[in-house]
C-alpha cells in the first residue's frame, strides 16, 4: 500500500504530518507500509461534501489556500459558546484539538483528519489527549498537563498539588518524562482519584481521618461532579458517613463511596446475575452480598453504602434495579423507532379515568391487528388440529380418515386444494381479532391494577391477570369458535351443498352458539393463567445486557411460553371440540362437559384426550409468538404514552458514551462531526474537565456548552 502523499501546494500541512500529530500514538502510522485500519463507530464523510462545508466557514486565505481560525471552528462551525462574553482561552484550547500544527489555523487536511478521529471508538480519549498535547508532539509533558488542568473550573474549587507523589510517579522525579497516549488514558483516570484524596487531606486539617459532611458534599460536587446523578447529589449530606455516623465521613467510607460510583456498571451486572435477568425482582442485602463475592472489586462496605443510598428512596430494606438507575452515572435511553410518539399526559398523576379508557381502546385496536396476524399465520395448523380432534377412533372405524396430523394435512391439500387449509378463516379472523384484543387488553388492565409503585407484580397477580383475561374472552368468542369449527370439519363430508357461516348460526340458534362454553372456560382460563406469566418471565430472561428485547427475543419468548400453556390444556380443548361439532348419524352425542369426558374415556381411552396435542402446540405456540411480537412492536411503532405502564424491554439503557449520545442535527455536521458536540460534552461529563465558559468576572447565568 502506498504511503499517504504530501500535498505539494504551499501553505498546506500534509495529511502525513497531520496523521503523525493526531494518530502518532496509535498503532497505525502514516509512514509505514502496512497500516492497521481502525474500526469506525460512524461512517466517514465524503471528501467533497466535507470540503464544501469547510469552505462555508473559512475566513483566512494565504497564498490561495483557505483556513478556518480556531474561533471559526469552535463558535461558527460547532456553534459552541455563542455568548459574546465567551472565554477566549477556552475557545483556543478546544480549537487546538484540530489544529495539529498549532499555528492558530485549521486547513482542510486538518479538518478532515479530525473528522476521522471522531469516527474512532476511543474518540473521547483521543480528543482529550489532543487537548493536553498543546505542542502537537504526540506526547504530553508535565507543563502541558499542568497548564490544562489549571484552566479547568475544578482547579478553581479544589487546587491540585502538582508537587506530590502522583506527579513524580507519572512524570519522573525531575518532571521531564513525557507520557504516551496509552499512558495518558490511565493517568487521566487516576488523576481524579488522586485529586479526591488530596481534597480529603485538605479538609482533614487535624489528621483525624475524618471530614465533615458538608466538606464531603463540597468535594464530591467539585471533584466528582461528573459521576453524580441528581438523586445522589441531593442526598450527599444524608448519606455522609453511613447509618448513625453523625456528621463525619471517614476516609475508608469516602474511598468506598467513590469506588461504588466508579463501579456502578459492575454493580448492575452483579444484580442482573443474581436475579437471572428478572429486573423486577427485589434483593436483600444478604442476597446481593452473596452474589457480589464472585466479583472481588465489590467490598461489603460498598454494598452497605449501596443499600443505605437505596433506603433514601424507599425504606423496604431491599434493592431494586430502579435504585441502581438512580444512583448510577447517567445512562442514555435509546428509544425504539416510532412512527408516532404522542404523549397523552404530561405525568402519570395527570391520568384520568377517561385516559385509562382511551388506553384500553388503544390496546384493543393494536391487539386486534396483532391477533389477526397471528391467526392467519397458523390457520392451516389449526384446521388440521380440529379435524384430528374430531376423528372418532373406535366406534366407527370406517371414519378413520387420517392416520396422523401430517396425513391430514396432505389429504386436505389433495382433495380440497390449498385453499381448503383456510376453510373458515373469515369467521376466524372476525372472531380472533376481538378475542386476542380482549385477552391482551384485559391482561394489561389487571396487571396495571396489581403492579406496585416500583413496577413489581407478584406471581399470583400475574396468574390472576392471565386467568381473568382468558375468562373475559369466552363470552364473546364462544359463538365464533363453534361456527369456525363447524366450517372446518365440513370438508370431511363429500357433499355438493356448501355450508356457510350464516346457515350454521341459524341452525344453532342463540343458545346453541354457547354450546361447550364451560369447556371453553376450562381451556382458556388455565391457558392464559399459564401463558401470560410464562411470557413475562421468558421475555425478561431474553433481554440483552442493556435491558432491550429484540424482535427475535420477543418472538422466541412468546412462542416458548405457548408450549406448556397449549399442551397442558389439550384435554379441555378436545372436550370443547366434541361438544361444539355436530355429531353425524351413528356418532356418539354428548349432553354436557362431564358426560363428554366420561364417554370419551369409556369409548376411546385416556389417550383420546391428548389427540391433536402436537398440532395444538405447533399451532398455539407460533400463533401467540407472532401475536405477542406484533402487539409489542405495534406499541413501539405507534407509541402513545397514556401515563400507564409501558412494555418492558422497549428501550435500551446504555452507558453514557460518545456513540450513545444523540448526534448533532446540524446538517453541516456530517460523518464524524455528527459526534463532535457529543464528544466535547463527553470530555466534560466523563473526565470532569470542565472549562470556563465565560470571561473571568462575567456573572451571567452560563448556557449549555454542547447540546447534542
C-alpha positions in Angstrom: 0.0 0.0 0.0 1.4 3.4 -0.9 2.0 5.8 1.9 -0.2 8.9 2.1 1.4 11.5 -0.2 2.1 15.0 1.0 0.2 17.8 -0.6 2.6 19.9 -2.7 0.7 23.1 -2.6 2.3 25.8 -0.4 0.7 26.6 2.9 -0.8 23.1 3.4 0.2 20.8 6.2 0.5 17.3 4.6 -2.0 14.7 5.6 1.0 12.6 6.6 2.1 15.3 9.0 -1.4 15.6 10.4 -1.7 11.8 10.9 1.6 11.9 12.7 0.1 14.6 15.0 -3.3 13.1 15.6 -2.6 9.4 15.3 1.1 9.1 16.3 0.1 7.3 19.5 -2.0 4.7 17.6 -0.7 1.5 16.0 -1.4 2.9 12.5 1.4 5.2 11.4 1.2 7.0 8.1 4.9 6.4 7.5 4.6 2.7 7.5 3.8 0.5 4.5 1.3 -1.7 6.5 -1.5 0.4 8.1 -3.8 -1.1 10.6 -7.2 0.1 9.7 -9.1 1.4 12.7 -12.7 0.5 13.4 -15.1 3.4 13.0 -18.2 4.0 15.0 -19.8 6.1 12.3 -19.4 6.3 8.5 -16.8 8.7 7.3 -18.0 11.8 5.4 -17.4 12.0 1.7 -14.3 14.2 1.0 -16.1 16.6 -1.5 -19.1 17.2 0.8 -16.7 17.8 3.7 -14.7 20.3 1.6 -17.9 22.2 0.7 -18.8 22.5 4.3 -15.3 23.5 5.3 -15.3 26.4 2.7 -18.5 27.8 4.2 -16.7 28.7 7.4 -13.2 29.7 6.3 -12.2 33.3 6.9 -8.5 33.3 6.1 -6.8 32.9 2.7 -3.0 32.6 2.4 -1.2 32.0 -0.9 -4.5 30.8 -2.4 -5.1 28.3 0.4 -8.2 28.6 2.8 -8.2 28.2 6.5 -10.5 28.3 9.5 -9.5 30.2 12.6 -10.0 28.4 15.9 -12.9 30.8 16.5 -14.4 29.8 13.2 -14.1 26.2 14.1 -15.4 26.3 17.6 -18.0 29.1 17.6 -19.2 29.2 14.0 -18.9 25.6 12.8 -19.5 23.7 16.0 -21.7 26.6 17.4 -20.2 26.4 20.9 -20.0 29.4 23.2 -22.4 31.7 21.3 -22.4 34.3 24.0 -20.3 37.4 23.2 -18.7 37.2 26.7 -17.2 33.7 26.0 -13.8 32.8 27.5 -11.3 33.2 24.6 -8.8 30.8 26.3 -11.4 28.0 26.3 -12.1 28.5 22.6 -8.5 28.5 21.7 -7.9 25.3 23.8 -10.8 23.5 22.2 -9.9 24.6 18.7 -6.4 23.4 19.1 -7.5 19.7 19.1 -8.0 20.1 15.3 -5.0 22.4 14.8 -2.2 19.9 14.7 0.4 22.4 13.5 -0.5 24.7 16.5 -0.4 27.8 14.3 -3.9 29.0 15.1 -5.3 28.0 11.7 -7.1 24.8 10.6 -6.6 23.7 7.0 -8.9 21.3 5.2 -6.5 18.5 5.7 -6.5 19.1 9.4 -10.3 19.5 9.4 -10.7 16.2 7.6 -8.1 14.4 9.8 -10.1 15.4 13.0 -13.3 14.1 11.4 -11.5 10.8 11.1 -10.5 10.8 14.7 -14.1 11.5 15.8 -15.2 8.3 13.9 -12.9 6.1 16.1 -14.2 4.1 19.1 -11.9 5.9 21.5 -12.6 9.4 20.2 -13.2 10.7 23.7 -9.7 9.7 24.9 -8.1 10.9 21.7 -9.8 14.2 21.9 -8.8 14.6 25.5 -5.2 13.7 24.6 -5.2 16.3 21.8 -6.5 18.9 24.3 -3.4 18.3 26.5 -0.9 17.8 23.7 -0.7 21.6 23.1 2.5 21.4 21.0 1.3 18.5 18.8 4.3 16.3 19.6 2.3 13.1 20.2 3.4 13.1 23.8 2.4 15.1 26.9 4.8 16.8 29.3 4.1 17.9 32.9 3.9 21.5 31.8 1.2 20.7 29.2 -0.7 18.6 31.7 -0.5 21.2 34.4 -1.4 24.1 32.1 -4.7 22.5 31.0 -5.7 21.3 34.5 -5.2 24.8 35.9 -7.6 26.2 33.2 -10.4 23.9 34.4 -13.1 25.1 36.9 -12.2 22.0 39.0 -8.8 23.6 39.9 -10.6 26.8 40.9 -12.7 24.9 43.5 -10.1 22.4 44.9 -6.5 23.2 43.8 -4.4 20.1 42.9 -0.9 19.7 44.3 1.5 19.2 41.4 4.4 18.7 43.8 3.1 15.4 45.3 4.0 11.8 44.7 1.4 11.4 41.9 3.3 13.8 39.6 6.7 12.3 40.5 5.4 8.7 39.8 3.9 9.6 36.4 6.4 12.3 35.1 9.6 11.4 37.0 11.4 13.0 39.9 12.9 15.6 37.5 9.4 16.1 35.9 10.8 15.7 32.5 9.3 12.4 31.5 6.8 12.5 28.6 3.7 10.5 28.5 2.3 8.5 25.6 -1.3 8.2 24.6 -1.8 4.8 26.2 -0.2 6.0 29.5 -2.2 9.2 29.4 -5.5 7.3 29.4 -4.6 5.7 32.7 -3.2 8.9 34.2 -6.4 10.7 33.4 -8.4 8.1 35.2 -6.1 8.0 38.2 -5.9 11.8 38.4 -9.4 12.2 39.7 -8.9 9.6 42.4 -5.7 11.4 43.5 -7.4 14.7 43.4 -10.2 13.3 45.6 -7.6 12.0 48.1 -5.8 15.4 48.1 -9.1 17.1 48.7 -9.8 14.9 51.7 -6.4 15.7 53.2 -7.0 19.4 52.6 -10.2 19.3 54.7 -8.9 16.9 57.3 -6.7 19.6 58.8 -6.2 17.8 62.1 -5.3 14.4 60.5 -8.1 12.5 62.3 -9.1 10.5 59.2 -12.5 12.3 59.2 -14.1 15.2 57.4 -17.4 17.0 57.9 -20.5 16.1 56.0 -20.5 19.5 54.3 -16.9 19.1 53.3 -17.8 15.7 51.8 -20.5 17.4 49.9 -18.1 20.1 48.6 -15.5 17.5 47.5 -18.0 15.3 45.7 -19.7 18.2 43.9 -16.4 19.7 42.9 -14.0 16.8 42.1 -16.6 14.1 41.3 -19.5 16.1 39.9 -19.3 14.2 36.6 -20.2 10.9 38.5 -23.3 12.3 40.3 -26.8 11.9 39.3 -29.4 14.4 40.6 -30.6 11.9 43.2 -27.2 11.3 44.6 -26.2 15.0 44.6 -29.4 15.9 46.5 -28.7 13.2 49.2 -24.9 13.6 49.7 -25.3 15.0 53.2 -27.9 12.4 54.1 -25.7 9.6 53.0 -22.5 11.0 54.5 -20.7 8.6 56.8 -23.4 5.8 56.7 -26.1 5.0 59.1 -25.6 6.5 62.6 -22.3 8.1 61.7 -23.4 11.6 62.6 -21.9 14.4 60.6 -18.5 12.9 59.9 -17.1 10.9 57.0 -14.1 8.5 57.4 -11.5 8.1 54.7 -12.4 4.4 54.1 -16.0 5.4 53.7 -15.0 8.2 51.4 -13.0 5.9 49.2 -15.7 3.2 49.2 -18.3 5.7 48.1 -16.1 6.9 45.2 -15.4 3.3 44.2 -19.1 2.5 44.3 -19.8 5.3 41.8 -17.0 4.3 39.6 -18.1 0.7 39.5 -21.9 1.1 39.0 -21.9 -0.8 35.8 -20.3 -3.7 37.6 -22.9 -3.4 40.3 -25.6 -3.7 37.7 -24.0 -6.8 36.3 -23.9 -8.3 39.8 -27.6 -7.5 40.2 -28.7 -9.0 36.9 -26.6 -12.2 37.5 -28.3 -12.7 40.9 -31.8 -12.1 39.7 -31.1 -14.1 36.5 -32.4 -11.3 34.2 -35.6 -10.6 36.2 -35.1 -6.8 36.7 -38.3 -6.6 38.7 -37.0 -8.8 41.5 -36.1 -7.2 44.8 -32.9 -8.3 46.6 -32.0 -8.3 50.2 -28.5 -7.2 51.3 -27.6 -10.7 52.1 -28.6 -12.0 48.6 -26.7 -9.2 46.9 -23.6 -9.6 49.1 -23.5 -13.3 48.3 -23.7 -12.6 44.6 -21.1 -9.9 44.8 -18.4 -12.2 46.2 -17.8 -13.5 42.7 -16.5 -10.0 41.9 -13.6 -9.2 44.1 -13.8 -5.5 43.3 -17.1 -5.1 45.3 -16.5 -4.8 49.1 -19.0 -5.3 51.9 -18.6 -1.6 52.8 -19.6 -0.6 49.3 -22.6 -2.9 49.5 -23.6 -1.3 52.8 -23.4 2.2 51.2 -25.4 1.0 48.2 -28.3 -0.2 50.4 -28.1 2.9 52.5 -28.5 5.1 49.4 -31.3 2.9 48.2 -33.1 3.3 51.5 -33.3 7.0 50.9 -35.7 6.2 48.0 -37.8 3.6 50.0 -37.4 2.1 53.4 -38.1 -1.5 52.4 -34.5 -2.7 53.0 -34.4 -4.3 49.6 -32.6 -3.2 46.4 -34.4 -2.6 43.1 -32.8 -2.2 39.7 -34.5 1.2 39.6 -32.4 2.2 42.6 -29.3 1.5 40.6 -30.6 3.6 37.7 -31.0 6.5 40.2 -27.5 6.0 41.6 -25.5 5.3 38.5 -23.9 7.9 36.3 -26.4 8.8 33.6 -27.3 6.2 31.1 -28.8 7.1 27.8 -32.2 5.7 26.9 -32.1 4.7 23.3 -35.7 4.6 22.1 -37.1 2.2 19.6 -38.2 3.6 16.2 -41.6 5.3 16.4 -43.9 6.2 13.6 -46.0 8.2 16.1 -44.9 9.4 19.5 -47.8 11.0 21.3 -47.8 12.0 25.0 -51.4 12.0 26.2 -50.5 13.2 29.7 -47.5 15.1 31.0 -47.1 12.9 34.0 -48.8 9.8 35.5 -50.6 11.9 38.1 -52.5 13.7 35.4 -54.0 10.4 34.2 -57.8 10.4 34.4 -60.5 7.7 34.1 -61.1 8.8 30.6 -57.4 8.5 29.8 -57.5 4.9 31.1 -60.4 4.1 28.8 -58.6 5.6 25.8 -55.6 3.4 26.7 -57.7 0.3 26.8 -59.2 1.3 23.4 -55.7 1.8 22.0 -54.6 -1.6 23.3 -57.7 -3.2 21.9 -57.1 -1.8 18.5 -53.5 -2.9 18.3 -54.4 -6.3 19.8 -57.0 -6.9 17.1 -54.4 -6.3 14.4 -51.8 -8.5 16.1 -54.4 -11.2 16.7 -55.4 -11.3 13.0 -51.7 -11.5 12.0 -51.1 -14.5 14.4 -54.2 -16.4 13.4 -53.6 -16.1 9.6 -50.0 -17.3 10.1 -51.0 -20.6 11.7 -54.6 -21.2 10.5 -53.7 -24.4 8.4 -52.3 -26.0 11.6 -55.4 -25.1 13.4 -57.6 -26.8 10.8 -55.5 -30.0 11.0 -55.7 -29.9 14.8 -59.5 -29.6 14.7 -60.0 -32.4 12.3 -57.7 -34.7 14.2 -59.6 -34.0 17.5 -63.0 -34.6 15.9 -61.9 -38.0 14.5 -63.6 -40.8 16.4 -61.2 -43.7 16.8 -63.0 -46.9 18.0 -66.7 -46.9 17.4 -66.7 -46.1 13.7 -63.5 -47.5 12.2 -64.8 -46.6 8.7 -64.5 -43.0 9.5 -60.7 -43.1 10.2 -59.8 -40.6 7.5 -56.4 -39.6 8.8 -53.5 -41.6 10.3 -51.8 -38.6 11.9 -51.6 -34.8 11.6 -49.2 -34.9 8.6 -51.5 -37.3 6.8 -54.4 -35.0 7.5 -52.5 -32.0 6.0 -51.7 -34.0 2.8 -55.2 -35.2 2.3 -56.7 -31.7 2.7 -54.4 -30.3 0.1 -55.0 -33.2 -2.2 -58.8 -33.4 -2.1 -59.7 -29.8 -1.2 -56.9 -27.8 -2.6 -54.5 -25.4 -0.9 -57.4 -23.1 -0.1 -59.0 -25.9 1.8 -56.5 -25.3 4.5 -58.1 -21.9 5.1 -61.8 -23.1 5.4 -63.5 -20.9 8.0 -60.7 -18.3 8.0 -63.0 -15.3 7.6 -65.2 -16.0 10.7 -61.9 -17.0 12.5 -60.5 -13.5 11.7 -63.7 -11.9 12.7 -63.6 -13.7 16.0 -59.8 -13.8 16.7 -59.3 -10.1 16.3 -61.6 -9.2 19.2 -60.7 -12.4 21.0 -57.0 -11.6 21.2 -57.7 -7.9 21.7 -59.9 -8.7 24.7 -57.4 -11.1 26.1 -54.4 -8.8 25.7 -56.2 -5.7 26.9 -57.7 -7.4 29.9 -54.4 -8.9 30.9 -52.7 -5.5 30.7 -55.6 -3.8 32.5 -55.5 -6.2 35.5 -51.6 -6.1 35.6 -51.8 -2.3 35.8 -54.1 -2.6 38.8 -51.9 -5.0 40.7 -48.5 -3.5 39.9 -46.9 -1.6 42.8 -45.1 1.8 42.7 -41.8 0.2 41.7 -43.4 -1.6 38.8 -43.3 -5.0 40.5 -46.2 -7.5 40.3 -46.2 -10.8 42.3 -46.6 -14.1 40.6 -50.2 -14.6 42.0 -51.0 -11.3 40.4 -49.7 -12.4 37.0 -51.7 -15.6 37.2 -54.8 -13.8 38.2 -54.4 -11.3 35.4 -53.9 -14.0 32.9 -56.8 -16.1 34.1 -59.2 -13.1 34.1 -58.1 -12.4 30.5 -58.9 -15.9 29.5 -62.3 -15.9 31.1 -63.3 -12.5 29.6 -62.8 -13.7 26.0 -65.1 -16.7 26.3 -68.4 -14.8 26.4 -67.6 -13.1 23.2 -65.7 -15.7 21.3 -67.6 -18.9 22.0 -70.2 -18.3 19.3 -67.5 -17.5 16.7 -65.5 -20.6 17.8 -68.3 -23.0 17.3 -69.1 -21.5 13.8 -65.4 -21.8 12.9 -65.3 -25.5 13.9 -68.4 -26.4 12.0 -67.0 -24.9 8.9 -63.6 -26.6 9.4 -65.0 -30.1 9.5 -67.5 -29.5 6.7 -64.9 -30.6 4.1 -64.8 -34.1 5.5 -68.2 -35.0 4.1 -68.5 -35.3 0.3 -71.5 -33.1 -0.4 -72.4 -30.7 -3.1 -74.0 -28.4 -0.5 -71.7 -25.5 0.5 -72.1 -24.8 4.2 -71.8 -21.1 5.2 -71.5 -19.3 8.5 -75.0 -17.8 8.3 -76.6 -21.2 7.9 -74.7 -22.6 10.8 -75.7 -19.7 13.1 -79.4 -20.1 12.1 -79.2 -23.8 12.8 -77.7 -23.4 16.2 -79.7 -20.5 17.5 -78.6 -18.2 20.3 -78.4 -20.9 23.0 -76.6 -23.3 20.7 -73.9 -20.7 20.0 -72.8 -21.1 23.6 -72.6 -24.9 23.5 -69.4 -26.0 25.1 -68.9 -22.7 26.9 -68.0 -24.4 30.1 -65.3 -26.4 28.2 -64.1 -23.1 26.8 -63.7 -21.7 30.3 -62.0 -24.9 31.3 -59.5 -24.4 28.4 -59.0 -20.7 28.2 -58.7 -19.7 31.8 -55.8 -22.1 32.7 -54.2 -21.5 29.3 -54.0 -17.7 29.9 -53.1 -18.2 33.5 -50.1 -20.2 32.4 -49.2 -18.3 29.2 -49.0 -14.7 30.3 -46.8 -15.2 33.4 -44.6 -17.5 31.4 -44.3 -15.0 28.6 -43.5 -12.1 31.0 -40.6 -14.1 32.7 -39.3 -15.5 29.4 -39.3 -12.0 27.9 -37.2 -10.7 30.8 -34.8 -13.7 30.5 -34.3 -13.0 26.8 -33.4 -9.3 27.3 -29.9 -8.3 26.4 -27.5 -6.7 28.8 -28.9 -3.3 28.1 -32.5 -4.4 29.0 -33.7 -4.5 25.4 -35.9 -7.1 23.7 -35.2 -7.5 20.0 -37.8 -8.8 17.6 -36.4 -12.3 17.7 -36.3 -12.3 21.5 -40.0 -11.3 21.6 -40.9 -14.0 19.1 -38.9 -16.6 21.0 -40.3 -15.7 24.4 -43.9 -15.7 23.2 -43.5 -18.9 21.3 -41.8 -20.7 24.2 -44.4 -19.7 26.6 -47.1 -21.2 24.4 -45.6 -24.7 24.7 -46.6 -25.6 28.3 -49.8 -23.5 28.1 -51.1 -25.2 24.9 -50.1 -28.7 25.8 -51.4 -28.8 29.4 -54.9 -27.7 28.4 -55.3 -30.1 25.4 -57.9 -32.4 27.2 -60.2 -29.4 27.8 -59.7 -28.5 24.1 -60.7 -32.0 23.0 -63.9 -31.9 25.1 -64.8 -28.4 23.8 -64.3 -29.6 20.2 -66.5 -32.7 20.7 -69.3 -30.6 22.2 -69.2 -28.0 19.5 -69.0 -30.2 16.5 -72.4 -31.5 15.1 -72.5 -35.3 15.6 -73.3 -37.1 12.3 -75.5 -40.1 12.1 -74.3 -43.0 14.2 -71.8 -41.0 16.2 -71.9 -40.6 19.9 -73.7 -37.5 21.2 -72.9 -35.6 24.4 -75.2 -33.9 26.8 -72.6 -31.9 28.7 -69.0 -31.5 29.8 -69.0 -34.3 32.3 -70.9 -36.6 30.0 -68.5 -35.9 27.2 -65.4 -36.6 29.3 -66.9 -39.9 30.6 -67.9 -41.2 27.2 -64.5 -40.3 25.6 -62.8 -42.2 28.4 -65.1 -45.2 28.0 -65.1 -45.5 24.3 -61.6 -44.3 23.3 -59.4 -44.4 26.4 -57.3 -41.7 28.1 -55.1 -41.2 25.0 -58.0 -39.7 23.2 -57.8 -36.6 25.5 -54.4 -35.8 24.0 -55.5 -36.1 20.4 -54.1 -33.2 18.3 -51.8 -32.2 21.2 -48.8 -31.8 18.8 -50.8 -29.9 16.3 -52.2 -27.7 19.1 -48.7 -26.9 20.3 -47.4 -26.3 16.8 -50.4 -24.0 16.2 -50.7 -22.1 19.5 -47.0 -21.6 20.1 -46.2 -19.8 16.9 -49.6 -18.1 16.8 -49.1 -16.5 20.1 -45.4 -15.9 19.2 -46.5 -13.9 16.2 -49.4 -12.2 18.0 -47.4 -11.0 21.1 -44.4 -10.0 18.9 -46.7 -8.0 16.7 -48.6 -6.5 19.7 -45.4 -5.2 21.3 -43.9 -4.0 18.0 -47.1 -2.1 17.2 -46.9 -0.4 20.6 -43.4 0.6 19.8 -44.2 1.9 16.3 -47.4 3.7 17.3 -46.3 4.9 20.7 -48.9 6.8 22.8 -48.0 7.5 26.4 -51.2 7.4 28.5 -49.3 7.7 31.8 -49.7 3.9 32.4 -47.2 1.1 32.2 -45.3 0.5 29.0 -44.0 -2.9 27.8 -40.7 -3.8 29.3 -37.6 -4.1 27.1 -38.9 -1.4 24.8 -35.8 0.9 25.0 -32.2 0.2 25.6 -30.2 1.7 28.5 -26.6 2.3 27.6 -23.7 3.8 29.5 -23.2 7.4 28.5 -20.5 7.2 25.9 -19.9 9.3 22.8 -21.5 6.8 20.4 -24.6 6.6 22.6 -25.3 10.3 22.9 -27.7 11.7 20.3 -25.9 13.0 17.3 -25.9 16.6 16.1 -28.9 17.6 14.0 -26.9 20.3 12.3 -26.9 19.4 8.5 -23.3 20.7 8.3 -22.1 18.2 10.9 -21.6 15.1 8.8 -19.6 12.0 9.3 -17.5 12.1 12.4 -18.6 15.7 13.1 -22.1 14.4 13.9 -20.5 13.3 17.2 -18.3 16.4 17.7 -20.6 18.1 20.2 -21.2 14.9 22.0 -17.5 14.2 22.2 -16.7 17.6 23.7 -19.6 17.2 26.1 -18.3 13.7 27.0 -14.8 15.1 27.8 -16.5 17.1 30.5 -19.0 14.5 31.7 -16.7 11.5 31.6 -13.4 13.1 32.7 -14.6 16.1 34.7 -12.6 18.5 32.5 -15.0 21.5 32.8 -13.5 24.6 31.2 -14.8 28.1 31.9 -17.5 29.3 29.5 -17.2 33.0 30.1 -14.6 35.6 30.7 -13.4 36.0 34.3 -15.7 38.1 36.3 -18.7 37.7 34.0 -21.7 37.0 36.2 -24.4 35.9 33.6 -26.0 32.6 34.0 -24.0 30.1 32.0 -25.5 28.4 28.9 -25.0 24.8 27.9 -21.7 24.4 26.1 -22.6 21.4 24.0 -26.0 20.2 23.3 -26.0 17.1 21.1 
